């Protein structure tokens, strides 16, 4: 019984080891957000939620308005992506019926910012953007 459990554990861990296709470590964030690799080794993106006051995780607090900010980086994880992506949207949560929040380049430090809204500080979402003329989508989870 123990050997069966051990074999199953090793098999599961081994199957997850090569799934992502991304072998390099994820770089540290520059804006205290959460960093993620873009698919196809196109670089990285960092997601952050900032606003009037921190909302409780997963809760949309009344009166508290936050903005979603996304930064894009080259493969080195520190240089801003150039040319900058276009058509940047984020879905707060996942699913087909969930509307996408459009982000524009309004941040003084090069980030793509949403209009203020009641966004939770932590959520599962999906980023969509056009990078070098190619549509890219990437799921993410911030805590």
N, C-alpha and C positions, 0 to 999 in steps of 0.2 A: 504494500500500500504506500509506504513512504517513497519507494523508488518510482512509483507511478506519479505521485504528486511532484516529485523533484523533476522528473522527465517533462511533465506538463508545464511546469514553471519555466524551465530552460527553453522549451520550444516556444512558449509565448514571448519570452524576452527576446529571443533570437529573431522572431518574426517582426517585432517592432523595431529592431536595431537599424534596418536598412530601408524603412518605409519612406522617410522624408526626402531622400535624395540630396539633402543638404549636409555636407560633411564638416564645414567650417563652423566654429562656435559663433553664437549670436553675440554681436558686440554690445557693450554697455550703452545705456540710453544717455542722450545728451540733454533731455528736457524732463527727466523724472517720470517718463511714461513707461509703456511696455513695448519692447522691440520685437519685431517679427521679420522673417525672411520672406521676400516676394517670390512667387513661383518662377521657375525658369532661370534662377540665378540672376534676376534683374536688379537685385540690391536688397534694401531693407526699408521697412516703414515703422514708425513709432507712433503709438496712439496714446493720447492723454485726454483727461477730462478736467477742465478747470472752470471755476466760476466764483460766484458770490461767497459760497460756503460749501464745504464738502457734504455731499448727500450720503446717506447711509447706503451701504452696498446693496444694490438690487432694489432700492426704494426711491421713488420719485417724491422727494419732499416738497410740500407746498411752499411756494414763495422762493425757493432756491432755484436759480437758473444757472446752468452750466453750459459750457461749449465743448464740443469734441474738436480736438486739434490733432492733425496727422502731419508728420514730417516724413519726407522721403530722402533716402541716402543711397549713394553709390555702393558698390561691392565692398569698399573699405569700412563702411558703417559709420563714417564721420563726415564725409564730404556730401553736401546737398546734391540731390539728383539734378542733372542738367542735360538736356532741357527738362524743365519741371513737368510732371504729369498733368493731364487735363481730365475733365469729367470725373472728378473725385467725389465719390459718395460712400456713405457708411450706413449699413443697416444695423439698428440697435436691436439685437436678438437675431434669430435666423428664421427663415421660412419665406414662402412665396408671398404671403399676404401682408408682410411687414413692409411699410414704405421706407424708401431710402432717404437719408438726410444728405442734402447737397452741401459740399464744403467749397469755400472759395479761398483764394490766396489773399487773406487780409492781415495775417499775422506779421508783425515787424521782424520776426526772426525766421521767416520763410515757411511757416506752417500753413496748412489748409485748415480753415476754421468754419465751424457750423454757426448758424444763428443761435443765440441763446435759447435754451429749452430746458425742460425738466428731464435731464439725462442722468441715469445712475452713475456712480463713481466706478462701478465694476459691472461689466456685462459681456455677453457673448455676442459677437457681431460679424459682419462681413464687409470687407473693403472692396470697392470696385474703382478702377481708374484706367485711363488710357496712358500707356507708357510707350514712347517711341512708336506711336501709331497702332499699338496692339492693346486690346482690352484684356485687363488682368483682374482676377478676383482672388481674394484670399480671406479665409475665415480666421478669426482671432478670438482670444479670451483675455480680458483685462480684469484684474482683481483689485 
